[in-house]
Amino acid sequence: MGGSLKLLLANRLKPEELRLLYKSYDIIGDIAVIRVPEALQEQSEIIAEAVMQTHKRVRSVWRQVGPVSGDLRLRELEWVVGERRTETVHREHGCVFKVDLRKCYFSPRLSYERVRITRQVQPGEVIVNMFAGVGCYSIMIAKHSEARKIFSIDINPVAVKYMRENVELNKVKERVLPLEGDAKRIVEERLRNVANRVLMPLPERAYEYLDCAVLALGLTGGWVHYYDFEHAGKGEKPVEKVKMKVAEKLENLGVKFETPFGRVVRHTGPNWYQVVLDVKTFQA
């Protein structure tokens, strides 16, 4: 956690308690989501109040009590202080995203990735976003590139409801098409060979759906932005491990490809990493 927050808590927590504090928390719109170590559970309210003092725009603080889980990637949240609501409006790079944090997945920590991908999009591209959530990547691309069409898929009906609202709020309904359902089924039935670029920002399912991403690409090939979680012990490189896994699958599918870029997006736990690969496929 930030130095100013630790200063605020210095007189209220013991030195050993201060050392246990997690270093970061999420600010989404006017809501803060904190994680509190088990040993500090009784101090949650004190910590939350300090967060509100540090960030004057925060009106509500919730504690994440379990990992992001399930097919819909939802957080289990408990109210700590402030207003008892989980709906907010988050602003990022000229876009606005309305979201209910209890019912939809949203991470402000992917802000850099959203910009990085958007900058690669060329005029006239058709994009398939296989796991679009409330529409963050899709809307960012529509606002800041000359993409022709972005097919924006999610299986969570609540996320799709917010996505439709966000498309209206950001005035991009001419180019972003929200689609509710399983990405595999939608691609197979409606979006074969249409895309220049496919986004796969769901690390838990991307490997399973990789063949479907290839199916969505045009016959001359294109780009896949692939996200995954990887464990890497001492001396291991998480990006290289993901590259090897993806390469084996694409080779088995008979796909010609190269992977010119990969990076660790963030640490997600002890020796666990979120990794992104930019994969370029070619005409077979």
C-alpha positions, 0 to 999 in steps of 0.5 A: 500500500502507498506510503501515505496510507501507511503513515495514516495507519502508523498510529493505529496499527502495530509495526508488525501489523503494518508489515502484514498489509498488502501493498496494493488495492484496486480503485474502480470508479468511486469504490475501493476493493481491498484485501486484508490478511487473515491476521488483520481481519479485525482491523479491516474497518480501520484500513478501509477508513484510511483508504477513504482518507487517502482517496477523497473520491472513494465513497465505498470500500469492500473487502475481497474475501476470496479469489476471482472464481467461476466461469464469470470470474466474479469476486466475493466481496464484503462491505466494510465502510461507506455506501453499500453499493457495488455499481460504479462508473470507472473512467480510463483514457477517455472512456467510461465503464459502468460496472457492478463489481459483484456481478461482472469482472473488471480489473483496473490493472489491465489499463496498460494492456488495453492501451497497448493492444489498441495502439496495434490496431490498423485502420479497417480491421475487424476484431473479435473479442472472445471474452469482452466483459463489460466491453473495456478492450472493445470500447477502448479500441473503438474510441482510439483506433479506426477499426471497422468492426468489433464483435464483443462476446461474453457469456455473462448476461449481466456483463453484456447488459452493462456492455450495451450500456457502455457502448451507448455511453461511449458513442461507439454503437456503430462499430461495437457489436455486443454478443451474449453467449459462449465464444466457441459457439458464436464463432463457429456459427457466426464469425468464422474467418472474419477477423484480422485480430482476436482478443482472448483476455480470459486467462482461465479459458484461453488455452481451451479456446485457442483453436476457436480463435484461429477459426475466427481469423481470416484465411490469410491469418492475423493476430491473436492476443493470448492471456494465460496464468503460469507458474514459474519456479526459481530459474524458470521464465513464465513467458517462455513456458507459455510460449512453449505451451501455445506453440505445441497446440498451434503446431498440432492444429497445423497453424503457421505462426510466430510470437514476436512479443510476450510479457508478464502482465502482473504477478498473481500470487507466489510464483504465479504470473499473468502472461500475454503473448502477441501471436501472428498467424499466417496463411497455411 
